[in-house]
């Protein structure tokens, strides 16, 4: 009986890990699309914001996904996120040019 309980706990932990991984991957995708960085740089941006704000990486990813869509990121998250994106990007896609009037800040503000 104890073994069944342990196995159920392990399954629950694995389910949580898979869900967390998917959330982080989606947030990396947003960094790639909106911040014009590589996937590796997107990971580094999220990790850096997590470290700067002392908030778990998966929670940063959730905030980016949920509140980033509406442009409603709290300023204590938005500022480190924009700073990290400025440090890592934008990455130029081969064969394209950066828009000269692109404002790298404000990626997650309402109406964008």
Legacy VTK file of the C-alpha trace (Angstrom):
# vtk DataFile Version 3.0
C-alpha trace
ASCII
DATASET POLYDATA
POINTS 112 float
0.000 0.000 0.000
2.834 2.398 0.843
4.367 1.737 -2.575
1.112 2.758 -4.295
1.046 6.040 -2.369
4.661 6.734 -3.351
3.931 5.954 -6.995
0.900 8.258 -7.006
2.994 11.057 -5.514
5.650 10.510 -8.160
3.030 10.584 -10.934
1.605 13.828 -9.526
5.093 15.360 -9.445
5.748 14.304 -13.042
2.425 15.770 -14.193
3.277 19.069 -12.506
6.729 19.072 -14.112
5.292 18.486 -17.594
2.758 21.288 -17.129
5.441 23.643 -15.832
7.727 22.764 -18.736
4.978 23.533 -21.265
4.285 26.900 -19.630
7.965 27.848 -19.695
8.267 26.745 -23.329
5.290 28.905 -24.303
6.765 31.907 -22.482
10.071 31.340 -24.294
8.068 31.402 -27.522
6.645 34.785 -26.547
10.165 36.069 -25.859
11.245 34.847 -29.293
8.271 36.422 -31.064
7.991 39.697 -29.190
11.579 40.262 -28.136
13.160 38.944 -31.326
15.636 36.785 -29.451
16.685 33.178 -30.013
15.043 30.419 -27.941
18.228 30.119 -25.877
18.201 33.839 -25.235
14.487 33.653 -24.376
15.315 31.049 -21.736
18.124 33.244 -20.403
15.788 36.261 -20.250
13.202 34.371 -18.198
15.898 32.946 -15.944
17.435 36.377 -15.393
14.048 37.930 -14.565
13.385 35.083 -12.149
16.697 35.704 -10.409
16.322 39.499 -10.336
12.817 39.356 -8.895
13.287 36.263 -6.707
10.185 34.704 -8.271
10.157 31.091 -9.471
10.793 30.704 -13.192
7.483 28.935 -13.834
5.640 31.795 -12.094
7.426 34.351 -14.289
6.432 32.269 -17.314
2.807 32.184 -16.149
2.807 35.960 -15.657
4.247 36.501 -19.121
1.629 34.239 -20.693
-1.429 35.391 -18.804
-0.757 39.058 -18.118
1.582 39.685 -21.029
-1.243 39.112 -23.507
-3.254 41.927 -21.969
-0.249 44.198 -21.426
-0.906 44.102 -17.703
2.453 42.939 -16.347
3.312 44.476 -12.980
6.079 47.074 -13.290
8.338 45.115 -10.925
8.258 42.283 -13.485
7.980 44.330 -16.689
11.070 46.470 -16.011
13.496 43.547 -15.438
11.933 41.709 -18.385
12.451 44.628 -20.738
15.995 45.187 -19.433
16.884 41.530 -19.999
15.377 41.593 -23.489
17.414 44.706 -24.262
20.555 42.896 -23.119
19.944 39.741 -25.168
18.223 41.041 -28.278
16.885 41.797 -30.651
18.299 39.047 -32.778
18.229 39.857 -36.467
16.576 37.240 -38.638
18.775 36.569 -41.662
17.576 38.543 -44.664
15.635 41.088 -42.610
16.382 44.502 -41.223
15.472 45.891 -37.837
12.856 48.589 -37.998
14.744 51.825 -37.244
11.945 53.266 -35.122
11.297 50.119 -33.084
11.037 50.940 -29.406
12.463 47.897 -27.576
10.576 48.897 -24.455
6.830 48.627 -24.139
6.548 45.099 -25.509
4.081 44.184 -22.845
2.119 47.394 -22.519
-1.588 47.547 -23.240
-2.519 48.008 -26.853
0.640 46.448 -28.277
LINES 1 113
112 0 1 2 3 4 5 6 7 8 9 10 11 12 13 14 15 16 17 18 19 20 21 22 23 24 25 26 27 28 29 30 31 32 33 34 35 36 37 38 39 40 41 42 43 44 45 46 47 48 49 50 51 52 53 54 55 56 57 58 59 60 61 62 63 64 65 66 67 68 69 70 71 72 73 74 75 76 77 78 79 80 81 82 83 84 85 86 87 88 89 90 91 92 93 94 95 96 97 98 99 100 101 102 103 104 105 106 107 108 109 110 111
